[in-house]
Amino acid sequence: MMKFEKIVLPNGLPVIVNYDPSTPLVAMNILYKVGARNEDAGRTGFAHLFEHLMFGGSLNIPSYDEPLQRAGGENNAFTNNDFTNYYLTIPSQNVETAFWLESDRMLSLAFSEKSLDVQRNVVIEEFKQRYLNQPYGDVWLNLRPLAYKVHPYQWATIGKDIKHIEDATLDDVKAFFHKWYCPNNAILTLSGNIKPEYAFKLSEKWFGEINAHDLSKESLPKEPKQNEYRNIILERDIPANSIYKAFHTCSRFDDEFYATELLTDILCGSKSSLLYHTLVKEQQLFNSINAYFTGDLDNGLMVVEGKVNDGVEVKNADHAVDVLLQQVADDGVQEKEMKIVKQKTESALIFSEVNIGNRALNLAYFEMIGGAEKINKQLQQYEAVNSNDVQQVAKTILKKENESSIYYCKKGVTL
């Protein structure tokens, strides 16, 4: 049970504090409820660009990193399709430095052509290095638009096209900031050696006077049900042929979420799991295989991906995966398997709350999806899932007409 206290400032900023006097540090997390899903289809990659721009100096602080490092702190950030997250850790005696830094860049960035040019070039280089110039790097640039035809999950956080970042103007960037970076679209959480009453006092001092913005209610397009098998073949200079199979699943808010996570673990959560044991160890069709569930706010994907052994035809390997998936849908799973994956999930949840940074992030995430108190109900929700629930999810999603797949192959390969 994670203990915390919460207030909401008059400008709409929730502040949540998990007090832990056993550490000399404080973790601060600020989650902004804006990700790639909130971008315009003709101007993608902006949420990720902002992850970089937020470190380029703010209205009253020319450098973010220098004062934080002098105070003994460290920081980082990440962007995904659903939100952008900034986090830091700092010695508790210097925690006010963190409030000063984060409030000033929420108030206003120091917009300049120079800063935009620098960060734009960083992002363009990242696009080239991570997505275009390394083996398998462009998988998600192709898999997302294959699986999603309407919903903005059809592009990755880096963006749909490198040209969108190349063409970004200062006015574009300012408009994006003023639309999304505001107290009533953020969540501030702290974990560590800071008492709630002191944290609330500092929050009111540093964030209280930042104005809320008028957030227009956006209605994202709902992805229609997929009723056809989709497959593309990509030929690249790669060391091994690979298969990527994506199935549409539920959203983070649906009742089937927990059963879908457990199904994913049963399929390929360990070296004794069904896919790994059968296809890697026994049949030796793959040299590695994995399954994961994106768990997005809107309807996400379950993905099975594997690297095919040399000498094995890609279509044969793919068929072997289909046979096992159909087996789970038809026959269900054993209670013994359910018990193992539930124990593993429980251990992972407990372990995730050891680190104060994880605690701060988890509190922010659960506040975003409906209330921080939900963090203490996870174990019960996993425990409530039975083998029938898992089989029903398998029957619903592991259908060929619900699948989008990529055969990612060496040039000239025989399928």
C-alpha positions as CSV (number, residue, x, y, z in Angstrom):
1,M,0.0,0.0,0.0
2,M,1.5,3.3,-1.1
3,K,0.7,6.2,1.1
4,F,0.3,9.7,-0.3
5,E,-1.4,13.0,0.2
6,K,-2.8,15.2,-2.5
7,I,-4.0,18.7,-3.2
8,V,-5.2,20.5,-6.3
9,L,-4.0,24.1,-6.7
10,P,-6.6,26.7,-7.8
11,N,-5.0,26.7,-11.3
12,G,-5.8,23.0,-11.7
13,L,-2.4,21.5,-11.0
14,P,-2.7,18.3,-8.9
15,V,0.2,17.9,-6.4
16,I,0.7,14.4,-4.9
17,V,3.3,13.6,-2.3
18,N,4.6,10.2,-1.1
19,Y,6.7,10.9,2.0
20,D,9.7,8.6,2.7
21,P,12.1,9.7,5.4
22,S,14.4,6.7,4.8
23,T,16.1,8.4,1.8
24,P,18.1,11.6,1.6
25,L,16.7,12.3,-1.8
26,V,13.5,13.6,-3.4
27,A,12.2,12.5,-6.8
28,M,10.0,15.1,-8.6
29,N,7.9,14.1,-11.6
30,I,5.9,16.4,-13.9
31,L,3.7,14.6,-16.4
32,Y,2.1,16.7,-19.2
33,K,-1.0,15.1,-20.7
34,V,0.2,15.5,-24.3
35,G,1.8,12.9,-26.5
36,A,2.0,12.0,-30.2
37,R,-1.7,11.2,-30.2
38,N,-2.5,15.0,-29.7
39,E,-0.5,16.1,-32.8
40,D,-1.9,17.2,-36.1
41,A,-1.4,14.6,-38.9
42,G,0.5,17.2,-40.9
43,R,2.8,18.3,-38.0
44,T,3.9,15.2,-36.1
45,G,6.9,14.8,-33.8
46,F,6.2,18.0,-31.9
47,A,5.6,16.3,-28.5
48,H,9.0,14.7,-28.8
49,L,10.6,17.9,-30.0
50,F,9.3,19.6,-26.9
51,E,11.0,17.0,-24.7
52,H,14.2,18.4,-26.1
53,L,13.2,22.1,-26.2
54,M,12.3,22.1,-22.5
55,F,15.9,21.8,-21.6
56,G,17.0,24.8,-23.7
57,G,16.4,27.5,-21.1
58,S,13.3,29.2,-19.8
59,L,12.1,32.8,-19.2
60,N,14.2,33.5,-16.1
61,I,16.7,30.6,-16.2
62,P,19.1,30.5,-19.2
63,S,20.3,27.0,-18.4
64,Y,18.3,24.3,-16.8
65,D,21.0,21.7,-16.2
66,E,23.7,23.9,-14.6
67,P,21.8,25.0,-11.4
68,L,20.3,21.5,-11.0
69,Q,23.8,19.9,-11.2
70,R,25.2,22.4,-8.7
71,A,22.4,21.4,-6.3
72,G,23.4,17.7,-6.7
73,G,20.5,16.8,-8.9
74,E,20.0,14.8,-12.1
75,N,17.2,14.7,-14.6
76,N,15.8,13.2,-17.8
77,A,12.6,13.0,-19.8
78,F,10.7,10.8,-22.2
79,T,7.8,11.0,-24.6
80,N,5.3,8.4,-25.8
81,N,2.1,8.4,-27.7
82,D,0.0,9.4,-24.7
83,F,2.0,11.8,-22.5
84,T,5.4,13.6,-22.0
85,N,7.2,13.1,-18.7
86,Y,10.0,15.1,-17.0
87,Y,11.7,13.7,-13.9
88,L,14.6,14.5,-11.6
89,T,16.1,13.5,-8.3
90,I,17.8,15.9,-5.9
91,P,19.0,16.0,-2.3
92,S,16.1,16.9,-0.1
93,Q,17.8,20.0,1.4
94,N,18.0,21.5,-2.1
95,V,14.5,20.5,-3.3
96,E,13.4,24.1,-3.7
97,T,15.8,24.4,-6.7
98,A,13.6,21.7,-8.4
99,F,10.4,23.7,-7.8
100,W,12.2,26.9,-9.1
101,L,13.4,25.2,-12.3
102,E,10.2,23.3,-13.2
103,S,7.9,26.2,-12.5
104,D,9.9,28.6,-14.6
105,R,9.8,26.4,-17.7
106,M,6.1,25.7,-17.2
107,L,5.6,29.5,-17.0
108,S,7.4,30.0,-20.3
109,L,10.2,28.7,-22.4
110,A,12.9,31.1,-23.7
111,F,11.8,30.7,-27.3
112,S,14.5,31.5,-29.9
113,E,15.4,30.6,-33.4
114,K,18.8,29.4,-32.1
115,S,17.3,27.0,-29.5
116,L,14.9,25.7,-32.0
117,D,17.6,25.1,-34.6
118,V,19.8,23.3,-32.1
119,Q,17.0,21.0,-30.8
120,R,15.5,20.5,-34.3
121,N,18.9,19.2,-35.5
122,V,19.3,16.9,-32.5
123,V,15.9,15.4,-33.2
124,I,16.6,15.1,-37.0
125,E,19.8,13.3,-36.2
126,E,18.0,11.0,-33.8
127,F,15.4,10.2,-36.4
128,K,18.2,9.2,-38.9
129,Q,20.3,7.3,-36.4
130,R,17.6,5.4,-34.5
131,Y,14.9,4.9,-37.2
132,L,16.5,5.1,-40.6
133,N,20.1,4.0,-40.4
134,Q,20.1,1.0,-38.1
135,P,18.8,-2.6,-38.7
136,Y,15.0,-2.9,-37.9
137,G,14.9,0.8,-36.9
138,D,12.0,1.6,-39.2
139,V,9.7,-1.3,-38.1
140,W,7.3,1.0,-36.1
141,L,7.4,3.6,-38.9
142,N,5.8,0.9,-41.0
143,L,3.8,-1.2,-38.5
144,R,1.8,1.7,-37.0
145,P,0.3,3.0,-40.3
146,L,-0.4,-0.6,-41.3
147,A,-2.4,-1.3,-38.1
148,Y,-4.0,2.2,-37.6
149,K,-5.8,3.9,-40.5
150,V,-7.7,6.6,-38.6
151,H,-6.3,7.0,-35.0
152,P,-3.2,9.1,-34.5
153,Y,-1.4,6.1,-33.1
154,Q,-0.6,5.6,-36.7
155,W,2.6,7.5,-36.2
156,A,5.5,7.0,-33.8
157,T,6.6,9.6,-31.2
158,I,9.5,10.7,-33.4
159,G,7.0,11.7,-36.0
160,K,5.5,10.5,-39.3
161,D,8.0,12.3,-41.5
162,I,11.3,13.9,-40.8
163,K,10.1,16.9,-42.9
164,H,7.6,17.8,-40.2
165,I,10.4,18.6,-37.8
166,E,12.6,20.2,-40.5
167,D,9.7,22.6,-41.4
168,A,8.7,23.4,-37.8
169,T,8.6,27.2,-37.3
170,L,9.0,29.2,-34.1
171,D,5.3,30.2,-34.3
172,D,4.4,26.4,-34.6
173,V,6.4,25.6,-31.5
174,K,5.0,28.5,-29.5
175,A,1.5,27.5,-30.4
176,F,2.1,23.9,-29.3
177,F,3.6,25.1,-26.0
178,H,0.8,27.5,-25.1
179,K,-1.8,24.9,-26.0
180,W,-0.5,22.0,-23.8
181,Y,2.1,23.2,-21.3
182,C,0.0,24.6,-18.5
183,P,-0.8,23.6,-14.9
184,N,-4.3,22.3,-15.6
185,N,-2.8,19.9,-18.2
186,A,0.0,18.6,-15.9
187,I,0.5,16.5,-12.8
188,L,3.2,17.1,-10.2
189,T,4.3,14.3,-8.0
190,L,7.0,13.9,-5.4
191,S,8.4,10.9,-3.6
192,G,11.1,10.8,-0.9
193,N,12.3,12.9,2.0
194,I,9.8,15.8,1.8
195,K,6.8,16.2,4.1
196,P,3.5,16.8,2.3
197,E,2.8,20.1,4.1
198,Y,6.2,21.5,2.9
199,A,5.8,20.2,-0.6
200,F,2.3,21.8,-0.8
201,K,3.7,25.1,0.5
202,L,6.5,25.1,-2.2
203,S,4.0,24.1,-4.9
204,E,1.8,27.1,-4.0
205,K,4.8,29.4,-3.9
206,W,6.3,28.4,-7.2
207,F,3.4,27.1,-9.3
208,G,0.4,28.8,-7.8
209,E,0.6,32.0,-9.9
210,I,1.0,30.3,-13.2
211,N,-2.3,30.7,-15.1
212,A,-4.4,27.9,-16.3
213,H,-5.2,27.6,-20.0
214,D,-8.4,27.1,-21.7
215,L,-8.1,23.4,-22.8
216,S,-10.6,22.7,-25.6
217,K,-12.0,19.2,-25.4
218,E,-10.5,17.1,-28.2
219,S,-12.2,14.1,-29.6
220,L,-9.8,11.8,-31.2
221,P,-11.0,9.6,-34.1
222,K,-11.9,6.1,-33.1
223,E,-10.1,3.3,-35.0
224,P,-12.7,1.2,-36.8
225,K,-12.7,-2.6,-36.2
226,Q,-10.2,-4.3,-38.4
227,N,-11.8,-7.0,-40.5
228,E,-9.0,-8.0,-42.8
229,Y,-5.5,-9.5,-42.5
230,R,-2.8,-7.0,-43.5
231,N,0.7,-7.9,-44.5
232,I,3.6,-6.1,-46.0
233,I,7.1,-7.4,-46.9
234,L,10.1,-5.1,-46.3
235,E,13.5,-6.0,-47.7
236,R,16.5,-4.6,-45.9
237,D,20.2,-5.2,-45.2
238,I,19.7,-7.1,-41.9
239,P,21.4,-10.0,-40.1
240,A,18.2,-12.1,-39.7
241,N,14.7,-12.3,-41.1
242,S,12.1,-11.1,-38.6
243,I,8.3,-11.3,-38.2
244,Y,6.1,-8.7,-36.5
245,K,2.5,-9.5,-35.8
246,A,0.3,-6.8,-34.3
247,F,-3.3,-7.4,-33.0
248,H,-5.7,-4.7,-31.9
249,T,-6.6,-4.8,-28.2
250,C,-8.5,-2.9,-25.6
251,S,-7.7,0.5,-24.1
252,R,-6.1,1.2,-20.7
253,F,-9.6,2.0,-19.3
254,D,-11.3,-1.3,-20.4
255,D,-12.1,-4.2,-18.1
256,E,-10.0,-6.6,-20.3
257,F,-6.8,-4.6,-19.7
258,Y,-5.5,-6.9,-16.9
259,A,-6.4,-10.1,-18.7
260,T,-4.6,-8.9,-21.8
261,E,-1.5,-8.2,-19.8
262,L,-1.6,-11.6,-18.3
263,L,-2.2,-13.3,-21.7
264,T,0.9,-11.5,-23.0
265,D,3.0,-12.9,-20.2
266,I,1.6,-16.4,-20.7
267,L,2.5,-16.3,-24.4
268,C,6.1,-15.0,-23.9
269,G,6.9,-13.7,-20.5
270,S,9.8,-16.1,-19.7
271,K,12.0,-18.8,-21.3
272,S,9.5,-21.4,-20.1
273,S,6.5,-19.6,-21.7
274,L,4.5,-21.1,-24.6
275,L,6.1,-19.3,-27.6
276,Y,9.7,-19.3,-26.4
277,H,9.7,-22.9,-25.2
278,T,8.0,-24.3,-28.3
279,L,9.4,-22.1,-31.1
280,V,12.9,-21.4,-29.9
281,K,13.8,-24.4,-27.7
282,E,11.8,-27.3,-29.2
283,Q,11.2,-26.5,-32.9
284,Q,14.2,-24.1,-33.3
285,L,12.4,-21.9,-35.8
286,F,13.3,-18.7,-34.1
287,N,16.5,-17.6,-32.3
288,S,14.5,-15.1,-30.2
289,I,10.8,-14.3,-29.8
290,N,8.9,-11.8,-27.7
291,A,5.3,-10.7,-27.0
292,Y,4.2,-7.4,-25.5
293,F,1.1,-5.2,-25.0
294,T,1.4,-1.5,-25.6
295,G,-1.3,-0.7,-22.9
296,D,-2.1,2.7,-24.5
297,L,-4.8,5.1,-23.3
298,D,-6.8,4.3,-26.4
299,N,-7.1,0.9,-28.0
300,G,-3.6,-0.5,-28.2
301,L,-1.7,-3.4,-29.8
302,M,-0.5,-6.8,-28.7
303,V,2.7,-7.5,-30.7
304,V,4.5,-10.8,-31.3
305,E,7.9,-10.4,-32.8
306,G,10.7,-12.8,-33.5
307,K,13.9,-13.3,-35.4
308,V,13.8,-16.4,-37.6
309,N,16.7,-18.8,-37.7
310,D,18.7,-19.1,-40.9
311,G,17.3,-21.8,-43.2
312,V,13.8,-21.5,-41.9
313,E,11.2,-20.0,-44.4
314,V,9.5,-17.0,-43.0
315,K,6.0,-18.2,-43.9
316,N,6.6,-21.5,-42.1
317,A,7.8,-19.7,-39.0
318,D,4.8,-17.4,-39.1
319,H,2.4,-20.4,-39.5
320,A,4.0,-22.0,-36.4
321,V,3.2,-18.9,-34.3
322,D,-0.4,-18.9,-35.6
323,V,-0.9,-22.5,-34.6
324,L,0.1,-21.7,-31.0
325,L,-2.0,-18.6,-30.8
326,Q,-5.0,-20.5,-32.0
327,Q,-4.3,-23.2,-29.5
328,V,-4.5,-20.7,-26.6
329,A,-7.8,-19.3,-28.1
330,D,-9.3,-22.8,-28.5
331,D,-8.0,-24.5,-25.3
332,G,-7.4,-21.7,-22.9
333,V,-4.6,-21.7,-20.3
334,Q,-4.0,-23.8,-17.3
335,E,-4.5,-22.5,-13.7
336,K,-0.8,-23.4,-13.1
337,E,0.2,-20.9,-15.8
338,M,-2.1,-18.3,-14.4
339,K,-0.6,-18.7,-10.9
340,I,3.0,-18.3,-12.3
341,V,2.3,-15.1,-14.2
342,K,0.3,-13.6,-11.4
343,Q,3.2,-14.2,-9.0
344,K,5.6,-12.7,-11.5
345,T,3.3,-9.6,-11.9
346,E,3.0,-9.2,-8.2
347,S,6.8,-9.3,-7.8
348,A,7.2,-6.7,-10.6
349,L,4.7,-4.3,-9.0
350,I,6.4,-4.5,-5.6
351,F,9.8,-4.1,-7.1
352,S,8.6,-1.1,-9.2
353,E,7.8,0.8,-5.9
354,V,11.2,0.4,-4.3
355,N,12.7,3.3,-6.3
356,I,11.4,6.8,-5.4
357,G,11.6,7.9,-9.1
358,N,9.3,5.0,-10.1
359,R,6.9,5.8,-7.3
360,A,6.6,9.4,-8.4
361,L,6.1,8.4,-12.0
362,N,3.5,5.7,-11.1
363,L,1.5,8.2,-9.0
364,A,1.4,10.7,-11.9
365,Y,0.4,8.0,-14.3
366,F,-2.5,6.7,-12.2
367,E,-3.6,10.2,-11.5
368,M,-3.8,10.7,-15.3
369,I,-5.9,7.6,-15.8
370,G,-8.5,8.4,-13.2
371,G,-7.0,8.9,-9.7
372,A,-3.7,8.2,-7.9
373,E,-5.6,5.9,-5.4
374,K,-6.0,3.4,-8.2
375,I,-2.3,2.6,-7.7
376,N,-3.2,0.6,-4.6
377,K,-5.8,-1.5,-6.4
378,Q,-3.6,-3.1,-9.1
379,L,-2.9,-6.3,-7.3
380,Q,-6.6,-7.0,-6.6
381,Q,-7.4,-6.4,-10.3
382,Y,-4.8,-8.8,-11.5
383,E,-5.8,-11.3,-8.9
384,A,-9.5,-11.1,-10.0
385,V,-8.6,-12.3,-13.5
386,N,-9.3,-16.0,-14.1
387,S,-8.3,-18.4,-16.9
388,N,-11.7,-18.0,-18.6
389,D,-11.1,-14.2,-18.8
390,V,-7.7,-14.8,-20.5
391,Q,-9.2,-17.3,-23.0
392,Q,-12.0,-14.9,-23.9
393,V,-9.4,-12.1,-24.6
394,A,-7.4,-14.6,-26.7
395,K,-10.5,-15.5,-28.7
396,T,-11.3,-11.9,-29.2
397,I,-8.0,-10.5,-30.4
398,L,-5.9,-13.4,-31.7
399,K,-7.9,-13.6,-35.0
400,K,-6.2,-13.4,-38.4
401,E,-8.6,-10.7,-39.6
402,N,-7.4,-8.6,-36.6
403,E,-3.8,-8.9,-37.5
404,S,-1.3,-6.6,-39.2
405,S,2.0,-8.2,-39.9
406,I,5.4,-7.3,-41.4
407,Y,7.9,-9.8,-42.9
408,Y,11.1,-7.9,-42.4
409,C,13.6,-9.8,-44.6
410,K,17.0,-9.9,-46.1
411,K,17.2,-8.8,-49.7
412,G,16.4,-11.6,-52.1
413,V,15.1,-14.0,-49.4
414,T,12.8,-16.9,-50.2
415,L,9.7,-16.6,-48.1
